[in-house]
Amino acid sequence: MARDMGPVLKKCRSLGIEPAVIGIDKKSNRTFSRAGKKVSEYGLQLREKQKAKFIYGVLEKPFRNNFEKAKKLHYGTTGENMLILLELRLDNVIFRLGYARTRTEARQIVDHKHVLVNGKCVNIPSYKVKVGDVISIKEDAKSSQRYKDILEVTDGRLVPEWLEANHEAFTGSVKEIPTRQQIDVPVDEMLIVELYSK
């Protein structure tokens, strides 16, 4: 499985993202200075794309595939649809429900076959959940210390309105397709659309 293994806080600084966005509660004291450097239009578009890819932990090819799928959807704008498709990934839903501290950990939990969707084991992090799907952690994994530690960290995190979580039973369900207002990622999706439309 290919993934970005670079230093996370450094990447957050360079892209201008708060570490909390990706689930890390560390603060970086150093600032990333680009003072006096004028960023071109292409540079701004590229940075927004890199931001989105980094936040969701997606590499270029699957990210591009999501963009192509978003163009074919008949509701919403292409940029909004792309973010909605990224939000509906199983690893992201596990993170949003509070059953993982970061999306990277959520991906690992899915990979290790700890997740059931409608009672069936799914180990594909990019699996798209649908409205009405019930997501749960496997019975034998629930009792492990790992999930108790995770809930200690994530219990104060707000579960988005489009999801419903039951932390005692380690289950959650998808109530509706999220709207752009419900997606709290600091990304200007229109710049990504402009970049891919060239």
PyMOL commands that set and color helices and strands:
alter all, ss='L'
color gray80, all
select helices_A, chain A and resi 8-15+19-22+41-56+60-72+78-87+90-97+103-111+139-142+145-154+180-182+189-196
alter helices_A, ss='H'
color red, helices_A
select strands_A, chain A and resi 115-117+120-121+134-137+163-166+171-174
alter strands_A, ss='S'
color yellow, strands_A
deselect
rebuild
show_as cartoon
